[in-house]
């Protein structure tokens, strides 16, 4: 155990030498660890750079074509087609909201079962964590492709895809939040002879609530973005209309769809911020 610096001057000379030698050893070890971390990061960057064939020359040489595409093909937006995006934009909003509710219902259950301090049994925790990890390993767009093949085109497939992908994300977040709560407060409620439900309601939920609200509202933001992508595979929403305009090379119509997504995200961001202020 190290001795505070203000007491070092009162130590015998040989002990001061030992303390100084220990300090230098720790500094060298810290320097080696930092150097190792930076070398690993640099190695990964170089490896990824080579693996992706990334080229700064190609990036700068293609800047002219990118600029021409933006200002000649994408801009200005064709606002005469704005009416064709209203219904798909609302459909995207509906999919995002219902998908969130679907994922919340199951994420709360699996989150409580996966957390070591709230589960009913250790085996239930292992099973729940494994199931959450399985759902989290499959992206929403893959769920969309599978569900479109299973139940057909339309927003139902997209809604279920958002819900299943959301269980993987929220279930992991909720279980981690539950394991980080103050156990002393829970033990105090348990000491009163409270039942499991009373312990959850009085000892766990007040601490879990802020994280639950924040993650739920954040997932709503993510759902808007994911719902737009799911439309590309035929799972409904504004993405389906965007895909049609891109296939027809109507890029100025595509710009209108992108602006719709931007406006939707702004509205959801503003709404969720107000909800967070009222609830928390």
C-alpha positions as CSV (number, residue, x, y, z in Angstrom):
1,X,0.0,0.0,0.0
2,X,1.4,3.4,-1.0
3,X,2.1,6.1,1.6
4,X,0.6,9.6,1.0
5,X,3.1,12.1,-0.4
6,X,2.9,14.5,2.6
7,X,4.2,11.6,4.8
8,X,7.0,10.6,2.6
9,X,9.4,13.3,3.9
10,X,9.0,11.9,7.4
11,X,10.1,8.4,6.4
12,X,13.6,7.0,6.8
13,X,15.9,7.5,3.7
14,X,15.8,3.8,2.7
15,X,12.0,3.7,2.8
16,X,11.8,6.9,0.8
17,X,14.0,5.2,-1.8
18,X,11.6,2.2,-1.9
19,X,8.6,4.4,-2.3
20,X,10.3,6.3,-5.1
21,X,11.3,3.1,-6.8
22,X,7.7,1.8,-6.5
23,X,6.4,5.0,-8.0
24,X,8.7,4.8,-11.0
25,X,7.8,1.2,-11.5
26,X,4.1,2.0,-11.6
27,X,4.7,4.9,-14.0
28,X,6.7,2.6,-16.4
29,X,4.0,0.0,-16.2
30,X,1.3,2.6,-17.0
31,X,3.4,3.9,-19.9
32,X,3.8,0.4,-21.3
33,X,0.0,-0.3,-21.0
34,X,-0.8,2.9,-22.8
35,X,1.8,2.2,-25.5
36,X,0.4,-1.3,-26.0
37,X,-3.2,0.0,-26.3
38,X,-2.2,2.6,-28.9
39,X,-0.2,0.0,-30.8
40,X,-3.3,-2.3,-30.9
41,X,-5.5,0.6,-32.1
42,X,-3.0,1.6,-34.8
43,X,-2.7,-2.1,-35.9
44,X,-6.5,-2.4,-36.1
45,X,-6.7,0.8,-38.1
46,X,-4.1,-0.3,-40.6
47,X,-5.6,-3.8,-40.8
48,X,-9.1,-2.4,-41.5
49,X,-7.7,0.2,-43.9
50,X,-6.2,-2.6,-46.0
51,X,-9.1,-4.9,-45.6
52,X,-11.6,-2.3,-46.9
53,X,-9.2,-1.1,-49.7
54,X,-9.8,2.4,-48.4
55,X,-8.2,5.1,-50.6
56,X,-7.9,8.8,-49.9
57,X,-7.0,9.4,-53.5
58,X,-10.2,7.7,-54.7
59,X,-12.2,9.7,-52.1
60,X,-10.9,13.1,-53.2
61,X,-10.9,12.2,-56.9
62,X,-14.6,11.2,-56.6
63,X,-15.5,14.4,-54.8
64,X,-16.3,16.1,-58.2
65,X,-18.8,13.3,-59.1
66,X,-20.4,13.4,-55.7
67,X,-20.8,17.2,-55.8
68,X,-22.3,16.9,-59.3
69,X,-24.7,14.2,-58.2
70,X,-25.9,16.2,-55.3
71,X,-26.4,19.5,-57.1
72,X,-27.6,18.1,-60.4
73,X,-29.6,15.0,-59.5
74,X,-30.7,15.3,-55.9
75,X,-31.3,19.1,-55.7
76,X,-33.6,20.9,-55.8
77,X,-36.3,18.6,-54.3
78,X,-39.4,17.9,-56.3
79,X,-42.0,19.1,-53.8
80,X,-44.8,18.4,-56.3
81,X,-44.5,14.8,-55.1
82,X,-44.8,15.6,-51.4
83,X,-48.3,14.2,-51.2
84,X,-47.1,10.7,-52.1
85,X,-44.8,10.6,-49.1
86,X,-47.4,11.7,-46.4
87,X,-49.1,8.3,-46.0
88,X,-45.8,6.3,-46.0
89,X,-44.3,8.7,-43.5
90,X,-47.3,8.2,-41.2
91,X,-47.0,4.5,-41.7
92,X,-43.3,4.6,-40.7
93,X,-44.4,6.5,-37.5
94,X,-47.0,3.8,-36.7
95,X,-44.6,1.0,-37.3
96,X,-42.0,2.6,-35.0
97,X,-44.4,3.2,-32.2
98,X,-46.1,-0.2,-32.3
99,X,-42.7,-1.9,-32.7
100,X,-41.5,0.0,-29.6
101,X,-44.5,-1.1,-27.5
102,X,-44.0,-4.7,-28.7
103,X,-40.4,-4.7,-27.7
104,X,-41.0,-2.9,-24.4
105,X,-43.5,-5.5,-23.1
106,X,-41.1,-8.4,-23.7
107,X,-37.9,-6.5,-22.9
108,X,-39.1,-5.7,-19.4
109,X,-39.9,-9.4,-18.7
110,X,-36.6,-10.7,-20.2
111,X,-34.6,-7.8,-18.6
112,X,-35.9,-8.7,-15.1
113,X,-35.3,-12.4,-15.7
114,X,-31.8,-11.8,-17.1
115,X,-30.6,-9.6,-14.3
116,X,-28.9,-11.6,-11.5
117,X,-30.5,-9.6,-8.7
118,X,-34.1,-9.7,-10.0
119,X,-34.3,-13.1,-11.7
120,X,-36.4,-15.8,-10.2
121,X,-33.7,-18.4,-10.7
122,X,-30.1,-18.5,-12.0
123,X,-31.1,-20.8,-14.9
124,X,-33.8,-18.4,-15.9
125,X,-31.1,-15.7,-16.0
126,X,-28.9,-17.7,-18.3
127,X,-31.8,-18.6,-20.7
128,X,-33.0,-15.0,-20.8
129,X,-29.6,-13.6,-21.5
130,X,-29.0,-16.2,-24.3
131,X,-32.4,-15.4,-25.9
132,X,-31.7,-11.6,-25.7
133,X,-28.2,-12.2,-27.2
134,X,-29.8,-14.2,-30.1
135,X,-32.2,-11.5,-30.9
136,X,-29.5,-8.8,-30.7
137,X,-27.3,-10.7,-33.0
138,X,-29.8,-10.4,-35.9
139,X,-30.2,-6.9,-37.4
140,X,-33.6,-5.5,-38.0
141,X,-33.2,-5.5,-41.7
142,X,-32.5,-9.3,-41.6
143,X,-35.7,-9.8,-39.5
144,X,-37.5,-7.7,-42.2
145,X,-36.3,-10.0,-45.0
146,X,-37.3,-13.1,-43.1
147,X,-40.7,-11.8,-42.1
148,X,-41.5,-10.5,-45.6
149,X,-40.8,-13.9,-46.9
150,X,-42.9,-15.5,-44.1
151,X,-46.0,-13.2,-44.0
152,X,-45.7,-11.1,-47.1
153,X,-45.1,-7.5,-48.0
154,X,-46.4,-4.7,-45.8
155,X,-46.0,-2.8,-42.5
156,X,-46.8,-5.8,-40.3
157,X,-43.5,-7.5,-41.3
158,X,-41.7,-4.2,-40.6
159,X,-43.4,-3.7,-37.2
160,X,-42.5,-7.3,-36.0
161,X,-39.0,-6.8,-37.3
162,X,-38.6,-3.6,-35.2
163,X,-40.1,-5.3,-32.2
164,X,-37.9,-8.4,-32.3
165,X,-34.7,-6.3,-32.9
166,X,-35.8,-4.0,-30.0
167,X,-36.1,-6.9,-27.6
168,X,-32.4,-7.6,-28.1
169,X,-31.3,-4.0,-27.5
170,X,-33.7,-3.0,-24.7
171,X,-33.5,-6.4,-23.0
172,X,-29.7,-6.1,-22.7
173,X,-29.9,-2.4,-21.6
174,X,-32.6,-3.1,-19.0
175,X,-30.8,-6.1,-17.5
176,X,-27.6,-4.0,-17.1
177,X,-29.6,-1.2,-15.5
178,X,-31.1,-3.5,-13.0
179,X,-27.8,-5.0,-12.0
180,X,-26.4,-1.5,-11.4
181,X,-29.0,-0.4,-8.9
182,X,-28.3,0.2,-5.2
183,X,-28.7,-3.1,-3.4
184,X,-29.0,-1.5,0.0
185,X,-32.3,0.1,-0.9
186,X,-33.6,-3.2,-2.1
187,X,-32.4,-5.0,1.0
188,X,-34.1,-2.4,3.2
189,X,-37.5,-3.1,1.5
190,X,-36.9,-6.9,1.7
191,X,-36.1,-6.6,5.4
192,X,-39.7,-5.4,6.0
193,X,-41.0,-8.7,4.9
194,X,-42.2,-7.4,1.5
195,X,-43.2,-9.8,-1.3
196,X,-41.2,-10.1,-4.6
197,X,-43.7,-7.8,-6.3
198,X,-43.5,-5.2,-3.5
199,X,-39.7,-5.3,-3.6
200,X,-39.7,-4.7,-7.3
201,X,-42.2,-1.9,-7.0
202,X,-40.7,-0.1,-4.0
203,X,-37.0,-1.0,-4.1
204,X,-36.2,-1.6,-7.8
205,X,-38.6,0.4,-10.0
206,X,-37.8,3.9,-8.5
207,X,-34.1,3.3,-9.4
208,X,-34.9,1.6,-12.7
209,X,-37.3,4.2,-14.0
210,X,-34.9,7.0,-15.3
211,X,-32.9,4.5,-17.3
212,X,-36.1,2.8,-18.5
213,X,-37.6,6.0,-19.8
214,X,-34.3,7.2,-21.4
215,X,-33.7,3.9,-23.3
216,X,-37.3,3.6,-24.4
217,X,-37.4,7.1,-25.9
218,X,-34.0,6.6,-27.5
219,X,-35.3,3.3,-29.1
220,X,-38.2,5.3,-30.6
221,X,-35.6,7.5,-32.4
222,X,-33.8,4.4,-33.6
223,X,-37.1,2.8,-34.8
224,X,-37.7,5.8,-37.2
225,X,-34.4,5.3,-38.9
226,X,-34.7,1.5,-39.0
227,X,-38.3,1.6,-40.3
228,X,-37.1,3.8,-43.2
229,X,-34.5,1.1,-44.1
230,X,-36.9,-1.8,-43.7
231,X,-39.1,-0.3,-46.4
232,X,-36.3,-1.1,-48.9
233,X,-36.9,-4.8,-48.4
234,X,-40.7,-4.4,-48.8
235,X,-41.6,-4.1,-45.1
236,X,-43.7,-1.0,-45.5
237,X,-43.1,2.6,-44.5
238,X,-41.4,5.5,-46.3
239,X,-38.5,3.3,-47.3
240,X,-40.6,1.4,-49.8
241,X,-41.5,4.7,-51.5
242,X,-37.9,5.8,-51.4
243,X,-36.8,2.5,-53.0
244,X,-39.3,3.0,-55.8
245,X,-38.1,6.5,-56.6
246,X,-34.5,5.3,-56.6
247,X,-35.2,2.5,-58.9
248,X,-36.8,4.9,-61.3
249,X,-33.9,7.3,-61.0
250,X,-36.2,10.0,-59.6
251,X,-33.6,11.3,-57.2
252,X,-35.3,14.6,-56.6
253,X,-38.3,12.7,-55.3
254,X,-35.9,10.7,-53.1
255,X,-34.7,14.0,-51.6
256,X,-38.3,14.8,-50.6
257,X,-38.4,11.4,-48.8
258,X,-35.1,12.1,-47.0
259,X,-36.5,15.4,-45.9
260,X,-39.6,13.7,-44.6
261,X,-37.4,11.3,-42.5
262,X,-35.5,14.3,-41.2
263,X,-38.7,16.0,-40.1
264,X,-40.0,12.9,-38.5
265,X,-36.8,12.5,-36.5
266,X,-37.0,16.1,-35.4
267,X,-40.6,15.8,-34.3
268,X,-39.9,12.6,-32.4
269,X,-36.8,14.1,-30.8
270,X,-38.8,17.2,-29.6
271,X,-41.7,15.0,-28.4
272,X,-39.5,12.6,-26.5
273,X,-37.5,15.5,-24.9
274,X,-40.8,16.9,-23.6
275,X,-42.0,13.5,-22.3
276,X,-38.6,13.0,-20.6
277,X,-39.0,16.4,-18.8
278,X,-42.5,15.6,-17.6
279,X,-41.8,12.0,-16.4
280,X,-38.3,12.4,-14.9
